[in-house]
Amino acid sequence: MSICDFLFSADLCVPAAAPCLETLKTRLGLPQPGPGAFVQYDESGWDVVFALVNKAFAAAPTRLEIIAPPAADGPRPDRFGRRVFEDQAPRAWRTHATVVAVPDLDALVERARAKGLRFFFEPMAENVPFDKLWMGSAHGDIGDYDSAADDGFRFEFIPSNSVAFSPKLFETPVDVPRPGETGFRRIRHRAFLVADLEASLRSFEDKFGWTPAGAVKVEPGRGYRFADMSTNHGHGAGLRLVQATDPDSAAGRDFAAQGAGPYTITIATFDLTATAADLAARGTAFNRLPNGAHEPEALVPDLGEVGAPFVLVPDA
């Protein structure tokens, strides 16, 4: 069994949440989030939209989290959110946390303690009714982060048996093909750029007991190597580690410009051809990538500065 059930969210840590959401709705076709998706955490300082790419929550449990710090000229600009955001400059693609739902949070806490890793265990509270394990953070201050604890991934581990999840989320949904339809099935994976893939995999296994789902794969046509970390529930998103191999590829140029850190969010579409037509109708430019050695055909829409590149793939 993996230490990871699935990623609770793939996040876009951006200067302001509302413009990012509007861009994703108009240029990508993201569904309008319901009223309950909009949350403000005044104590830590975050403005959050817990959006869904597909409102069939059991089939697509990983949220597309749009999260922004308080205004720099606001009444409390020094809150955790502002510090987490600014600490990652000059990267354009940032994360507030890599939120991982785990089957045994207590065991992970004990492992982190035994390994001497820096962490902050945040017990449940009235506004957040489940425990959290923040890696790299000092006690009570998630803005005080040391990347040595988790290699810069800013892990936030949460328990899968919390009230944030329904038992139905762990039932494998029936994926009925929907040819000719626009729209999205689920988030497939969130990628991070790394400098040394094998070093990252060794570190994950040593620190957390987290191993990849399979062998490292090479995509020479796209200029990178990658490994997908193991999950227990494949209908949620997984974590992918990507190492650029060709400096002239998109991944190589992105690594040169951004360095290691948050990268692409890959979403499965109901029908890639229909989605391409929908993007064109919206006036959204995109690049089409052919099938690779291991990767499917994909669309890479130009969404401007929304906090991360998006990749759209066929439902599979």
Buried (B, 14 or more C-beta within 10 A) or exposed (E): EBBBBBBBBBBBBBBEBEBBBEBBBEBBBBBEBEEEBBEEBEEBBBBBBBBBBBEEBBBBBBBBBBBBBBBEEEEEBEBBBBBBBEBBEEBBBBBBBBBBBBBBBEEBBEBBEEEEBBBBBBEEEEEBEBBBBBBBBBEEEBBBBBBEBBBBBBBBBBBBBBEBBEEEBBEEBEBEEBEEEBBBBBBBBBBBBBEEBEEBBEBBEEBBEBBBBEEBBBBEBBBBBBBBBBBBBEBBBBBBBBBBBBEEBBBBBBBEEBBBBBBBBBBBBBBBBBBBEBBEEBEBEBEEBEEBEEBBBBBBBEBEEBBBBBBBBBBE
